[in-house]
Amino acid sequence: MAAHRKAEFTVDQYLKHGDTLRVGEIAVGVLHTPGHARDAICLQADGHIFTGDTLFVGECGRTDLPGSDPYAMHRSLFEVLAEVPDSAVVWPGHDYGPRPSSTMGAERRENYVLAPRSLEEFVAFMAEP
């Protein structure tokens, strides 16, 4: 089992942002995307990104739970994931949206969480019920 080094459980391999895992012939890039959880990661490979609880189709992970951080979520969504190409297929950790997958480009256009906001506006938005 592998997890980000901030994970609070024992794993076989700790990961950090920028690491690359090999799964057979496939290189899997690790992106540290805290916000919903401090040890959250996204995994990027062959035109796909597995976003866990960071980004859903049409939503993002909650930041009102113990250990979550809306400031970190803003950085994860608007800085870290900004580097992911529009063509990347998004595979979230939950099927909460209108479809099980999307693309980064579609999420940037259609996901209301990714609407342009200042950091302060985003934090206030995430605090709304």
C-alpha positions as CSV (number, residue, x, y, z in Angstrom):
1,M,0.0,0.0,0.0
2,A,1.2,3.5,-0.9
3,A,0.0,6.8,0.5
4,H,1.2,10.4,0.9
5,R,3.8,10.9,3.6
6,K,1.3,12.9,5.7
7,A,-0.9,9.8,6.0
8,E,-1.6,8.8,9.6
9,F,-1.4,5.1,9.0
10,T,1.4,2.7,8.2
11,V,2.0,2.0,4.5
12,D,4.6,0.1,2.5
13,Q,5.7,3.2,0.5
14,Y,5.2,6.9,1.4
15,L,4.7,9.2,-1.6
16,K,5.3,12.9,-2.2
17,H,4.3,15.4,-4.9
18,G,6.3,14.7,-8.1
19,D,7.0,11.1,-7.4
20,T,6.5,8.6,-10.2
21,L,5.2,5.0,-9.6
22,R,5.7,2.3,-12.1
23,V,2.8,-0.1,-12.7
24,G,4.1,-2.4,-15.3
25,E,4.9,-0.2,-18.3
26,I,2.7,2.6,-17.0
27,A,4.3,5.7,-15.3
28,V,1.9,7.1,-12.7
29,G,2.6,10.6,-11.5
30,V,1.8,11.7,-7.9
31,L,0.2,15.1,-7.2
32,H,-0.3,16.1,-3.6
33,T,-3.7,17.7,-3.4
34,P,-4.6,18.5,0.2
35,G,-7.8,20.2,1.1
36,H,-10.4,17.5,1.8
37,A,-7.7,15.6,3.6
38,R,-4.1,16.6,4.3
39,D,-2.7,13.5,2.8
40,A,-4.9,13.6,-0.4
41,I,-3.2,12.7,-3.7
42,C,-4.2,12.5,-7.3
43,L,-2.7,10.0,-9.6
44,Q,-2.0,10.9,-13.3
45,A,-1.2,8.4,-16.0
46,D,-1.6,8.1,-19.8
47,G,-4.1,11.0,-20.2
48,H,-6.1,10.1,-17.1
49,I,-6.2,11.6,-13.6
50,F,-7.6,9.8,-10.6
51,T,-8.8,12.6,-8.3
52,G,-10.0,10.7,-5.3
53,D,-11.9,13.2,-3.0
54,T,-10.2,16.3,-4.4
55,L,-12.3,16.8,-7.5
56,F,-15.6,15.2,-8.5
57,V,-17.6,15.7,-11.6
58,G,-19.4,19.0,-10.9
59,E,-18.1,19.3,-7.4
60,C,-15.1,19.0,-5.1
61,G,-14.4,17.3,-1.7
62,R,-15.8,18.9,1.4
63,T,-13.6,21.2,3.5
64,D,-15.7,21.4,6.6
65,L,-14.6,18.2,8.1
66,P,-11.9,17.6,10.8
67,G,-8.5,17.7,9.1
68,S,-9.8,19.5,6.0
69,D,-8.5,22.9,4.8
70,P,-10.2,25.2,2.3
71,Y,-7.0,27.2,1.8
72,A,-5.2,24.0,0.8
73,M,-8.1,23.0,-1.4
74,H,-7.9,26.3,-3.3
75,R,-4.2,25.7,-4.0
76,S,-4.9,22.1,-5.0
77,L,-7.6,23.0,-7.4
78,F,-6.3,26.3,-8.9
79,E,-2.5,25.7,-8.8
80,V,-1.7,22.0,-8.7
81,L,-4.5,20.8,-11.0
82,A,-4.0,23.8,-13.2
83,E,-1.1,21.9,-14.6
84,V,-3.3,19.0,-15.8
85,P,-4.2,19.3,-19.5
86,D,-7.8,19.9,-20.5
87,S,-7.8,16.6,-22.4
88,A,-7.1,14.5,-19.2
89,V,-10.0,12.2,-18.3
90,V,-11.1,12.8,-14.7
91,W,-11.9,9.7,-12.6
92,P,-13.1,10.8,-9.2
93,G,-13.2,8.7,-6.1
94,H,-17.0,8.9,-6.0
95,D,-19.7,8.9,-8.6
96,Y,-21.6,11.9,-7.2
97,G,-22.0,13.8,-10.4
98,P,-24.2,13.5,-13.5
99,R,-21.7,11.0,-15.1
100,P,-18.9,8.9,-13.7
101,S,-16.1,10.7,-15.4
102,S,-15.3,13.9,-17.2
103,T,-12.3,15.8,-18.6
104,M,-10.3,18.6,-16.9
105,G,-11.5,20.9,-19.7
106,A,-15.1,20.1,-19.1
107,E,-14.7,20.6,-15.3
108,R,-13.0,23.9,-15.8
109,R,-15.9,25.1,-18.0
110,E,-18.8,23.5,-16.1
111,N,-17.9,22.8,-12.5
112,Y,-19.2,25.7,-10.4
113,V,-16.5,25.1,-7.7
114,L,-13.8,26.0,-10.3
115,A,-15.4,29.3,-11.2
116,P,-12.8,32.2,-10.9
117,R,-12.7,33.4,-7.3
118,S,-10.1,35.0,-5.0
119,L,-8.7,32.9,-2.2
120,E,-11.0,34.7,0.3
121,E,-14.1,34.3,-1.9
122,F,-13.3,30.6,-2.3
123,V,-12.9,30.0,1.4
124,A,-16.2,31.8,2.1
125,F,-17.9,29.8,-0.7
126,M,-16.7,26.5,0.8
127,A,-18.0,27.5,4.2
128,E,-21.6,28.0,2.8
129,P,-24.0,25.2,3.7
